[in-house]
């Protein structure tokens, strides 16, 4: 995963453009069944419109003698995202109006964009800004901003059920490691795992640009997703090895929330829990928005905006690690296993059933000895099966492996003692 993240890190991604296509092409090398879609500029999606496509050939600030002091080719964060074409000579004072820097992080290049208002700008370190002492500078922004399309991709991994689990991640930031490439990387490798095993649920893996991407995707798939989705997760900021964080869905009580908390409380009990209303800032906003209201949450490492390198050039490959990826992969794998086991069961008979006539209990009674292990567990399952208790919770309450619970539940279903509640 870390090596794959290194490969896609340099691309100049935005909400549209060739950087996104390069990224999706590399993901498709790992996931050949990935479907890549193009949505034309001007397409209306709910309250939004797909913008013009943006690509960059070159951009720089140079002295009048031709020495480049700021160059897009050195770091793609230097050019403000969606900068319109420009070429001219500006005074130092005029240039300053188009510069972005961070006085509190004087060595960092900030990340800035202007998707829906035409302007141009450069992002530089504050120390670099203070060193601009020439009277005039030549500025070139050799970009294309014209009708094109927005690119996104999805992959459907069929399961035994047509009910779905969503994995969504975004492909719109340039060279930012934890905030960007960690999400698509983890989603790609989780999809590889899910593609090579039998799954109860169908998995829908989605690679979209942030905000506008889920809106486009929902405009095309919402009715289906509302009828089929049982849980979903947004993958972002999953590559560092510091905190483990949890962003709940809007209600905080969906199947996604319950599975995530159950896993985190066991594996990462010191996880940081955030509040949806106070802290949401990624694509959970769109999936949980009014009218959509899908059961989507997010498990992260250090959450967006909560680490000092966030949205700057300091969020480089040193921020993420193989260890960070490994734990994120393990957490999500356990969450999916938990969701697969979250089948609700309800006893069908009133009172304790007659197990011995079904050969589920020894017919010889009255002996002072423990019940056979299967029989005891069968009785415990039936005692707890109230229609609101799933297999994972049954495993917790009985202290038995969830696979053993599911095995006996299937036997009890065949014998007419138990039914699964959808």
C-alpha positions as CSV (number, residue, x, y, z in Angstrom):
1,X,0.0,0.0,0.0
2,X,2.8,2.4,0.9
3,X,4.5,1.8,-2.4
4,X,1.3,2.3,-4.4
5,X,0.7,5.6,-2.5
6,X,4.2,6.7,-3.5
7,X,3.3,6.0,-7.2
8,X,0.1,8.1,-7.2
9,X,1.4,10.9,-4.9
10,X,2.9,13.2,-7.6
11,X,-0.2,13.5,-9.9
12,X,-1.8,16.9,-10.1
13,X,-5.3,15.9,-9.0
14,X,-8.3,18.3,-8.8
15,X,-12.0,17.8,-9.1
16,X,-11.5,17.3,-12.8
17,X,-8.7,16.8,-15.2
18,X,-5.9,14.4,-16.3
19,X,-4.4,14.0,-12.8
20,X,-7.6,12.3,-11.8
21,X,-7.6,10.1,-14.9
22,X,-4.0,9.1,-14.2
23,X,-4.9,8.1,-10.7
24,X,-7.9,6.1,-11.8
25,X,-5.9,4.3,-14.5
26,X,-3.4,3.1,-11.9
27,X,-6.2,2.0,-9.6
28,X,-7.7,0.1,-12.6
29,X,-4.4,-1.8,-12.9
30,X,-5.1,-3.3,-9.5
31,X,-8.9,-3.6,-10.1
32,X,-9.4,-4.5,-13.8
33,X,-13.2,-4.5,-13.4
34,X,-13.3,-0.9,-12.3
35,X,-15.7,1.2,-14.3
36,X,-14.5,4.7,-15.2
37,X,-17.2,7.3,-16.0
38,X,-17.1,10.8,-17.5
39,X,-19.7,13.4,-16.7
40,X,-19.8,16.4,-19.1
41,X,-19.2,20.0,-17.8
42,X,-22.5,21.8,-17.4
43,X,-24.4,18.7,-16.2
44,X,-26.8,19.6,-13.5
45,X,-26.7,17.4,-10.3
46,X,-29.3,18.4,-7.7
47,X,-28.3,22.0,-6.8
48,X,-24.8,21.8,-8.4
49,X,-23.4,22.0,-11.9
50,X,-20.3,20.1,-13.1
51,X,-17.7,22.8,-13.7
52,X,-15.3,23.2,-16.6
53,X,-12.3,20.8,-16.7
54,X,-9.0,22.1,-15.5
55,X,-5.5,21.0,-16.6
56,X,-2.1,22.6,-16.2
57,X,0.9,22.6,-18.6
58,X,3.1,25.0,-16.6
59,X,3.0,27.8,-14.1
60,X,5.7,30.0,-12.6
61,X,6.8,33.3,-11.1
62,X,10.1,34.6,-12.5
63,X,12.3,37.6,-12.1
64,X,12.6,39.9,-15.1
65,X,15.9,38.2,-15.9
66,X,14.1,34.9,-16.3
67,X,15.0,33.1,-13.0
68,X,12.1,31.1,-11.7
69,X,11.5,31.8,-8.1
70,X,8.2,29.8,-7.8
71,X,7.5,26.9,-10.2
72,X,4.6,24.4,-10.5
73,X,7.1,21.8,-11.8
74,X,8.9,21.9,-8.4
75,X,5.6,21.3,-6.4
76,X,2.1,21.1,-7.8
77,X,0.8,22.8,-4.6
78,X,2.5,26.0,-5.8
79,X,-0.4,26.7,-8.2
80,X,-3.8,27.4,-6.6
81,X,-6.2,24.8,-7.8
82,X,-8.4,25.8,-10.7
83,X,-6.2,28.9,-11.5
84,X,-7.4,30.4,-14.8
85,X,-4.8,31.2,-17.5
86,X,-2.7,34.3,-17.1
87,X,0.5,35.9,-18.4
88,X,1.9,39.3,-17.5
89,X,4.3,41.4,-15.6
90,X,3.2,42.6,-12.1
91,X,4.7,44.8,-9.5
92,X,5.6,43.2,-6.2
93,X,2.6,44.8,-4.6
94,X,0.2,43.6,-7.4
95,X,1.6,40.1,-7.2
96,X,1.1,39.9,-3.4
97,X,-2.7,40.0,-3.9
98,X,-2.4,36.6,-5.7
99,X,-0.2,34.9,-3.1
100,X,-1.1,32.5,-0.3
101,X,1.1,31.6,2.6
102,X,1.0,30.6,6.2
103,X,2.8,32.8,8.7
104,X,2.3,30.2,11.5
105,X,3.9,27.5,9.3
106,X,6.6,29.6,7.5
107,X,8.2,26.6,5.7
108,X,5.0,25.0,4.4
109,X,3.3,25.5,1.1
110,X,-0.5,25.8,1.7
111,X,-3.1,24.1,-0.4
112,X,-5.8,26.4,-1.8
113,X,-8.4,26.1,-4.5
114,X,-11.0,28.3,-6.4
115,X,-13.3,25.9,-8.1
116,X,-16.4,28.0,-8.7
117,X,-14.9,31.5,-9.1
118,X,-12.4,32.4,-11.8
119,X,-9.1,33.7,-10.5
120,X,-5.5,32.7,-10.4
121,X,-3.0,32.5,-7.5
122,X,0.2,30.9,-6.2
123,X,0.8,29.2,-2.9
124,X,4.3,29.6,-1.4
125,X,6.0,29.2,2.0
126,X,5.9,32.4,4.1
127,X,9.6,32.5,4.2
128,X,9.7,32.4,0.4
129,X,7.1,35.2,0.3
130,X,9.3,37.4,2.5
131,X,12.3,36.9,0.1
132,X,10.4,38.3,-2.9
133,X,12.3,41.6,-3.2
134,X,12.3,42.4,-6.9
135,X,10.3,45.4,-8.1
136,X,8.5,43.4,-10.8
137,X,7.9,39.8,-11.7
138,X,6.8,37.9,-14.7
139,X,3.9,35.6,-14.1
140,X,2.8,32.7,-16.3
141,X,-0.2,30.4,-15.7
142,X,-0.4,28.0,-18.7
143,X,-3.6,26.2,-17.8
144,X,-6.7,25.1,-19.6
145,X,-10.1,25.8,-18.0
146,X,-12.8,24.9,-20.5
147,X,-15.7,22.5,-21.1
148,X,-14.6,18.9,-20.6
149,X,-15.8,16.3,-18.0
150,X,-15.6,15.1,-14.4
151,X,-14.1,11.6,-14.0
152,X,-15.1,9.1,-11.3
153,X,-15.0,5.4,-11.0
154,X,-16.9,2.6,-9.2
155,X,-16.6,-1.1,-8.7
156,X,-19.4,-3.5,-7.7
157,X,-18.3,-6.7,-6.0
158,X,-21.4,-9.0,-5.9
159,X,-22.2,-10.9,-2.7
160,X,-24.8,-13.5,-1.8
161,X,-27.2,-10.7,-1.0
162,X,-27.9,-7.7,-3.1
163,X,-27.9,-5.5,0.0
164,X,-24.8,-3.3,-0.2
165,X,-21.9,-1.8,1.8
166,X,-20.4,1.4,0.4
167,X,-16.7,2.3,0.4
168,X,-16.2,5.8,-0.9
169,X,-13.0,7.8,-1.2
170,X,-11.9,10.9,-3.0
171,X,-9.4,11.6,-5.8
172,X,-9.2,15.4,-6.0
173,X,-6.2,16.6,-4.0
174,X,-2.8,17.0,-5.5
175,X,0.4,15.9,-3.6
176,X,-1.1,15.4,-0.1
177,X,-0.3,12.1,1.5
178,X,-2.6,11.4,4.4
179,X,-5.4,13.7,3.4
180,X,-5.5,12.3,-0.2
181,X,-3.6,9.3,-1.4
182,X,-4.1,7.3,1.7
183,X,-7.9,7.0,1.1
184,X,-7.8,5.8,-2.5
185,X,-4.9,3.5,-1.7
186,X,-6.7,1.8,1.2
187,X,-9.9,1.5,-0.8
188,X,-8.0,-0.1,-3.7
189,X,-6.4,-2.8,-1.5
190,X,-9.6,-3.4,0.5
191,X,-11.4,-4.0,-2.8
192,X,-8.6,-6.4,-3.8
193,X,-9.3,-8.4,-0.6
194,X,-13.1,-8.3,-1.0
195,X,-12.8,-9.4,-4.6
196,X,-11.0,-12.6,-3.6
197,X,-13.4,-13.9,-1.0
198,X,-17.0,-14.8,-0.6
199,X,-19.1,-12.0,0.9
200,X,-22.6,-12.0,2.3
201,X,-23.1,-8.4,1.1
202,X,-22.4,-6.7,-2.2
203,X,-19.7,-4.1,-1.9
204,X,-19.9,-0.8,-3.9
205,X,-16.4,0.9,-4.1
206,X,-16.5,4.5,-5.3
207,X,-13.7,6.8,-6.3
208,X,-15.0,10.4,-6.7
209,X,-13.7,14.0,-6.3
210,X,-14.7,15.4,-2.9
211,X,-18.1,17.2,-2.5
212,X,-19.1,17.5,-6.2
213,X,-18.2,13.8,-6.8
214,X,-20.7,12.3,-4.3
215,X,-23.3,14.8,-5.4
216,X,-22.8,13.6,-9.0
217,X,-22.8,10.0,-7.9
218,X,-26.0,10.4,-5.8
219,X,-27.8,12.1,-8.6
220,X,-27.3,8.9,-10.7
221,X,-27.6,6.2,-8.0
222,X,-29.6,7.6,-5.0
223,X,-32.8,5.6,-5.4
224,X,-30.8,2.3,-5.7
225,X,-28.5,3.2,-2.8
226,X,-31.4,4.1,-0.5
227,X,-33.1,0.8,-1.2
228,X,-30.0,-1.4,-0.9
229,X,-27.4,0.1,1.3
230,X,-27.0,-1.2,4.8
231,X,-23.8,0.6,5.8
232,X,-21.1,2.9,4.2
233,X,-17.8,4.4,5.0
234,X,-15.8,7.4,3.7
235,X,-12.0,6.6,3.6
236,X,-9.8,9.5,4.2
237,X,-6.8,10.3,6.4
238,X,-6.0,6.6,7.0
239,X,-2.2,6.5,6.5
240,X,-0.6,8.0,9.5
241,X,0.2,6.0,12.7
242,X,-0.9,8.5,15.4
243,X,-4.5,8.5,16.4
244,X,-7.5,6.4,15.5
245,X,-10.6,8.6,14.9
246,X,-14.3,8.0,14.3
247,X,-16.8,10.3,12.6
248,X,-20.4,8.9,13.0
249,X,-23.2,9.2,10.6
250,X,-25.9,11.9,11.0
251,X,-27.9,9.9,13.4
252,X,-25.0,8.1,15.0
253,X,-27.0,4.9,15.4
254,X,-26.9,3.2,12.0
255,X,-25.5,-0.3,11.4
256,X,-22.3,1.4,10.2
257,X,-22.0,3.3,13.5
258,X,-22.7,0.2,15.6
259,X,-20.2,-2.0,13.7
260,X,-17.5,0.6,13.8
261,X,-17.8,1.3,17.5
262,X,-17.9,-2.4,18.3
263,X,-14.6,-2.9,16.6
264,X,-12.9,0.3,17.8
265,X,-13.9,-0.4,21.4
266,X,-12.1,-3.7,21.2
267,X,-9.1,-2.9,19.0
268,X,-8.5,0.8,19.6
269,X,-10.3,1.7,22.8
270,X,-8.6,5.1,23.1
271,X,-10.1,6.2,19.7
272,X,-11.1,9.8,19.3
273,X,-14.9,10.1,18.7
274,X,-16.1,13.2,16.8
275,X,-19.5,14.9,16.6
276,X,-21.2,14.9,13.2
277,X,-22.8,18.3,13.7
278,X,-19.7,20.0,15.0
279,X,-16.9,18.2,13.2
280,X,-18.1,16.8,9.8
281,X,-15.9,18.1,6.9
282,X,-15.6,15.4,4.3
283,X,-18.0,13.4,2.1
284,X,-20.1,12.1,5.0
285,X,-21.8,15.5,4.6
286,X,-23.1,14.6,1.2
287,X,-24.1,11.0,1.9
288,X,-25.8,12.0,5.1
289,X,-27.4,15.2,3.7
290,X,-31.2,15.8,3.6
291,X,-32.9,13.7,1.1
292,X,-30.0,11.2,0.9
293,X,-29.6,10.4,4.6
294,X,-27.6,7.2,4.0
295,X,-25.9,5.3,6.8
296,X,-22.4,6.5,6.2
297,X,-19.6,7.0,8.8
298,X,-15.8,7.2,8.7
299,X,-13.0,5.5,10.6
300,X,-9.8,7.6,10.2
301,X,-6.3,7.7,11.7
302,X,-5.7,11.4,12.7
303,X,-8.7,13.2,11.4
304,X,-8.7,16.0,8.8
305,X,-7.8,19.3,10.3
306,X,-6.4,17.7,13.4
307,X,-2.8,17.3,12.5
308,X,-0.3,20.1,11.8
309,X,0.6,19.1,8.3
310,X,-3.0,19.1,7.1
311,X,-3.6,20.9,3.7
312,X,0.1,21.8,3.3
313,X,3.2,20.5,1.6
314,X,4.2,19.0,4.9
315,X,1.6,16.3,4.4
316,X,4.1,14.3,2.4
317,X,5.1,10.7,2.3
318,X,6.8,11.0,5.7
319,X,3.4,11.5,7.4
320,X,2.1,8.2,6.3
321,X,3.6,4.8,6.9
322,X,3.3,1.0,6.2
323,X,2.3,0.6,9.9
324,X,-0.5,3.2,9.6
325,X,-1.9,1.5,6.5
326,X,-1.7,-1.9,8.1
327,X,-3.8,-0.9,11.1
328,X,-6.3,1.0,9.0
329,X,-6.6,-2.1,6.7
330,X,-7.1,-4.3,9.8
331,X,-9.7,-2.1,11.4
332,X,-11.8,-1.9,8.2
333,X,-11.5,-5.7,7.6
334,X,-12.8,-6.3,11.1
335,X,-15.6,-3.8,10.6
336,X,-16.7,-5.6,7.4
337,X,-16.5,-9.0,9.2
338,X,-18.7,-7.5,11.9
339,X,-21.2,-6.2,9.4
340,X,-21.3,-9.5,7.7
341,X,-22.2,-11.1,11.1
342,X,-24.8,-8.5,12.0
343,X,-27.8,-10.6,11.1
344,X,-30.8,-10.1,13.4
345,X,-32.3,-13.3,14.7
346,X,-35.7,-14.0,16.4
347,X,-37.0,-17.1,18.1
348,X,-40.1,-18.4,16.4
349,X,-41.7,-20.3,19.3
350,X,-43.2,-19.2,22.5
351,X,-41.5,-20.7,25.4
352,X,-38.4,-23.0,25.5
353,X,-38.5,-25.4,22.5
354,X,-38.5,-29.2,22.8
355,X,-34.9,-29.7,21.7
356,X,-34.6,-33.5,22.3
357,X,-37.3,-34.3,19.8
358,X,-35.3,-32.4,17.2
359,X,-32.1,-34.3,18.2
360,X,-30.6,-31.0,19.5
361,X,-30.4,-32.3,23.1
362,X,-29.7,-35.6,24.8
363,X,-33.0,-37.3,25.6
364,X,-31.6,-38.8,28.8
365,X,-32.4,-36.2,31.5
366,X,-31.9,-35.8,35.2
367,X,-28.1,-36.4,35.2
368,X,-25.9,-34.0,37.2
369,X,-23.6,-33.0,34.3
370,X,-23.1,-29.9,32.2
371,X,-25.2,-29.6,29.0
372,X,-23.4,-30.5,25.8
373,X,-21.6,-27.4,24.5
374,X,-23.8,-27.2,21.4
375,X,-27.0,-27.6,23.4
376,X,-26.0,-25.0,25.9
377,X,-25.1,-22.5,23.2
378,X,-28.3,-23.3,21.3
379,X,-30.3,-22.5,24.4
380,X,-28.4,-19.3,24.9
381,X,-29.0,-18.2,21.3
382,X,-32.7,-18.9,21.6
383,X,-32.8,-17.0,24.9
384,X,-31.2,-13.9,23.4
385,X,-32.8,-14.0,19.9
386,X,-35.4,-11.2,20.4
387,X,-35.3,-9.8,16.9
388,X,-32.9,-6.9,17.9
389,X,-29.8,-9.0,18.6
390,X,-27.4,-9.8,15.8
391,X,-24.9,-12.6,15.5
392,X,-22.0,-10.4,16.5
393,X,-23.7,-9.4,19.7
394,X,-24.7,-13.0,20.3
395,X,-21.0,-13.9,20.0
396,X,-20.1,-11.2,22.5
397,X,-22.8,-12.2,25.0
398,X,-22.0,-15.9,24.8
399,X,-18.2,-15.6,24.5
400,X,-18.2,-17.8,21.4
401,X,-16.7,-17.2,17.9
402,X,-19.2,-15.5,15.6
403,X,-18.6,-18.3,13.0
404,X,-19.9,-20.9,15.6
405,X,-23.0,-18.7,16.3
406,X,-23.8,-18.4,12.6
407,X,-23.3,-22.2,12.2
408,X,-25.9,-23.0,14.9
409,X,-28.2,-20.2,13.8
410,X,-28.4,-21.9,10.3
411,X,-29.3,-25.2,12.0
412,X,-32.0,-23.5,14.1
413,X,-33.4,-21.9,11.0
414,X,-33.6,-25.3,9.3
415,X,-35.4,-26.7,12.3
416,X,-38.0,-23.8,12.3
417,X,-36.8,-22.5,15.7
418,X,-35.2,-19.3,14.5
419,X,-35.8,-16.7,11.7
420,X,-33.6,-14.0,10.3
421,X,-35.0,-10.5,10.4
422,X,-34.0,-8.3,7.5
